[in-house]
Amino acid sequence: MQLYFIRHGQSVNNAGWGDPNYKESPDPVLTEIGAQQAVILGEYLEKHQLIIEHPSWDPHDRYGFGFTHIYTSLMERATHTASYTARKLSQISFATWTDIHESGGIYSRNDDQKLQGLSGKSRAWFEERFPELALPEYLDGAGWWQGRPFETEDECQLRAQRVWADLLAHHADRDGQPEHRVIFFSHGGFFVHLMCAILNIPYRQASNGLNSWLLLSNCSISRIAVYKSEVTLCYLNRTDYLPNHLITG
């Protein structure tokens, strides 16, 4: 199995980071730059989708990607980013994986910094904009987050562990079956939790009292390979397909 983790394109929250006058959005949209990044990503992945040779080891995907499944978070910035690739690779399954959303969930922050869970986008909203996306059965007019409380770091780490276990259960190599090559369109914060789950290391705790972080640029590609009893981080934060002026985050 191969997992390709792609962070969403630049959102308005990303662009507003550090601006004291910017009001944070609970479910931010892509900026114009973010949409450009997503378009170029989709074109690049379509161009290199076909595996032209089958060497025994191709850690940098020099001979093509060969994706088999596309999953997206239901946060708008991720779904919008994913849609460009899904429409280019229309022969591949495009579905929701609700649990790969960003840490915290959908919430607002009031003047006292108290966090209030919100609803998230509804089934009708997604069906109108992304009719090709397979949605979860539970999703209705109430929205996918359904006003749940803000998710804590410990809760997010448990979710990441669940995602990793579910991914292996559904997509790990099976004798006599073709290899699954899965894309997650997701988020930078969740990626750190997921990598901690995959490598079984404490969240954000480096040696000698330092904190840790894994930097992902917008629309970057990272690849994790699973071969039998071994997991390999092949590459992290790949943005070489983007022009310099579109590398953000």
Buried (B, 14 or more C-beta within 10 A) or exposed (E): BBBBBBBBBBBBBBBBEEEEEEEEBBBBEBBEBBBBBBBBBBBBBBEBBEBEEEEEEBEEBEBBBBBBBBBBBBBBBBBBBBBBBBEBBEEBEBBBBBBBBBBBBBBBEEEEEEBEBBBBBBBEBBEEEBEEBEBEEEBEEEBBBBBBEBBEEEBBBBBBBEBBEEBBEEBBBEEEEEBBBBBBBBBBBBBBBBBBBBEEEEBBEEEEEEEBEBEBBBBBBBBBBBEEEEBEBBBBBBBEBBEEEBBBB
